[in-house]
């Protein structure tokens, strides 16, 4: 690949990794996914049960082991490859090829959120560590806590009953989200203690049809907030209640009346991002047999990873009715 045209293979690789690294800063996935460096094809997670809480010292120590259940997650391999004529660089198409390479880096980052979106979308049926659907209606209890659910409707949060389920007003949306946060504060871990008692940061994930009412300004009054004009009602209400809420629109979700809420400040997270190896670049460039036989070059990437389920107690899916 001719250096004199300013587009060397080494420069393309360097540009790709620079774009890839810069793009990581804008992802929402790290806020809700616990990172795990994988060492094998399949990982087994037995730490998803909570650690024992402190108790008064009576009769010596009472050790608690890891859970018997194990959540397993397989790594999957993914790739993308671009093929172009060697002579395209001589013809002045180098800048266009660099744009395509930058788009490959953006796509590699976005694909992680596509994987996570798939897990979120399947959360009402795919199983998590306790054998129930991640967004479930009967997460099994223990001798210290009854069965619980994190798939919410108006029966659990009255504010989810709105005038028009596909088009709630900003005021209705704010009330529903705050009601779901209140519900999350009531969820308990397997030791019977509040799971989210110290939670102060949340992510609200909405599909495209619900983005406007989730983010829009309103002129309304809430008894717990007071009169609010020209401001985002939800953000103002949350601030007054001592919590922060990041709103994310997710075009990969085809929901029309649903939204998800995730806790983002827990030590563990609602999802697991498992990576066997990060993005790797390979090429068929100057001097290769491929170039000799076809007069073309290739720029390819691959990674091995997956996204699965962590703490269901740090997430709820809610449906307007």
Order of alpha helices (4+ residues) and beta strands (2+ residues): alpha-alpha-beta-beta-beta-beta-alpha-alpha-beta-alpha-beta-alpha-beta-beta-alpha-beta-beta-beta-alpha-beta-beta
